[in-house]
Amino acid sequence: MPYCPNCGSRVKAVHHYCGSCGRALSDIAESENDPPMAMDREGFLSMRSLSYVNELLEGEREFDHDSVSYTQLSRDVSAAFADFARLAMVKDLDLLHLWAAGSNTNALSMSVDEMNSNQFRDWLAAIGLGRTLRMYDDALHTEFEDQFNDRLQKLIEFANEELDDEEFSE
């Protein structure tokens, strides 16, 4: 059974469009045994949505609420919110602690050019946290990002004071 060259979903040779991403299947993946790399991608965005977002960022496209790509992006974001709702139901789960436990903190102080793919993912996740707060504020007309940044700055100052106190006590 062949694979969609856009999102990596299995498709039948008789199908004209991918049932997952809607792409025309005139160029079916060459190998029926090896799915395209899109299958291994981490993150909640499908390859179609990621491509759409990249085209938006590069100015190659404008938002088109009637396009298949926009519909897929909307589905991906809704699925991400549903996943976060599940996480929020886990008692005592600290999202920042969970992220930090699986990330490389050294990546945040490195040059992007020197990062491997895992370090780049961790750096992008840190950037994403701040941007998510900004999108939240933009959507709901709030100022949570400013409050968060103020709290984060106080926490950093407190941590630095604690480290200084430990150095003096040794």
C-alpha positions in Angstrom: 0.0 0.0 0.0 1.5 3.4 -0.9 2.0 6.4 1.3 0.9 10.1 0.8 4.0 12.1 -0.1 2.7 15.1 1.9 1.7 13.6 5.3 2.9 10.0 5.2 -0.5 8.5 5.7 -1.3 5.1 4.0 -3.4 5.5 0.9 -4.8 3.1 -1.6 -3.6 3.3 -5.2 -7.2 3.9 -6.4 -7.6 7.1 -4.3 -7.2 10.4 -6.0 -6.8 12.4 -2.7 -5.2 11.7 0.7 -7.9 11.1 3.3 -5.7 12.6 6.0 -4.4 15.8 4.5 -6.4 16.2 1.2 -3.4 16.4 -1.1 -3.8 15.2 -4.7 -2.1 11.9 -5.1 -0.8 12.2 -8.6 2.7 11.7 -7.2 2.4 8.7 -4.9 5.5 7.9 -2.8 7.9 5.7 -4.8 8.4 3.0 -2.3 5.4 1.1 -0.8 7.6 -0.3 1.9 9.3 2.9 3.2 7.0 5.7 4.3 8.4 9.2 3.8 10.2 11.0 6.6 7.0 12.9 7.5 6.0 9.8 9.5 8.7 10.5 12.1 8.1 14.2 12.6 7.6 15.3 16.3 5.0 17.9 17.1 1.3 18.3 16.7 1.3 20.0 13.2 0.9 17.7 10.2 3.4 18.2 7.4 0.7 19.9 5.4 0.0 22.4 8.3 3.7 22.9 8.9 4.3 23.6 5.2 1.3 26.0 5.2 2.7 27.9 8.2 6.2 28.1 6.6 4.6 29.5 3.5 2.8 32.1 5.6 6.0 33.0 7.4 7.9 33.4 4.1 5.2 35.5 2.5 4.4 33.0 -0.2 0.8 32.7 1.0 -1.8 34.6 2.8 -4.4 33.3 5.2 -7.2 31.7 3.2 -9.9 30.5 5.6 -11.5 28.5 2.8 -8.4 26.5 1.8 -7.8 22.8 2.7 -4.5 23.8 4.3 -6.2 26.3 6.7 -8.8 23.6 7.5 -6.0 21.1 8.3 -4.2 23.7 10.5 -7.5 24.3 12.3 -7.9 20.6 13.0 -4.3 20.3 14.1 -4.6 23.2 16.6 -7.9 21.8 17.9 -6.2 18.4 18.4 -3.4 20.1 20.3 -5.9 21.9 22.6 -7.6 18.6 23.2 -4.3 17.0 24.2 -3.5 19.9 26.6 -6.9 19.4 28.1 -6.0 15.8 28.8 -2.7 17.0 30.4 -4.5 19.5 32.5 -6.7 16.8 34.0 -3.6 15.0 35.5 -3.4 16.1 39.1 -0.2 17.8 40.2 1.3 17.8 36.7 3.7 20.7 36.3 4.0 21.4 32.6 7.2 23.4 32.8 8.8 20.7 35.0 7.7 18.0 32.5 9.2 20.0 29.6 12.4 20.7 31.5 12.9 17.1 32.4 13.0 16.1 28.8 15.0 19.0 27.4 18.6 20.1 27.2 19.0 23.3 29.2 22.4 23.9 27.6 20.6 24.5 24.3 19.2 27.8 25.5 22.7 29.4 25.8 24.1 28.1 22.6 24.2 29.6 19.1 21.5 28.2 16.8 24.2 27.4 14.3 26.0 25.1 16.8 22.8 23.1 17.9 22.0 19.6 16.9 18.3 18.8 16.1 17.4 18.0 19.7 18.9 21.1 21.0 17.2 23.2 18.3 13.9 21.6 19.2 14.4 22.5 22.9 15.4 26.1 22.0 12.3 26.3 19.8 10.1 25.0 22.6 11.4 27.7 24.9 10.7 30.4 22.3 7.3 28.7 21.7 6.4 29.1 25.4 6.8 32.9 25.2 5.0 33.1 21.8 2.1 31.0 23.1 1.6 33.5 25.9 1.6 36.4 23.3 -0.9 34.6 21.1 -3.1 34.0 24.1 -3.0 37.7 25.0 -3.6 38.7 21.4 -6.6 36.4 21.1 -8.2 37.3 24.5 -7.0 40.9 24.8 -5.2 40.3 28.1 -1.8 41.1 29.5 -0.8 37.7 30.9 2.5 37.6 29.0 3.6 40.7 30.9 2.6 39.2 34.3 4.3 35.9 33.4 7.5 37.7 32.4 7.4 39.7 35.7 7.0 36.5 37.7 9.7 34.8 35.7 12.1 37.7 36.3 11.4 37.6 40.1 12.0 33.8 40.1 15.3 34.2 38.3 16.4 36.9 40.8 15.4 34.7 43.7 17.3 31.7 42.2 20.4 33.9 41.7 20.2 35.1 45.3 19.9 31.5 46.5 23.0 30.5 44.5 25.0 33.5 45.8 24.0 32.6 49.4 25.2 29.0 48.8 28.5 30.2 47.5 29.1 32.3 50.7 28.1 29.5 53.0 30.6 27.1 51.5 
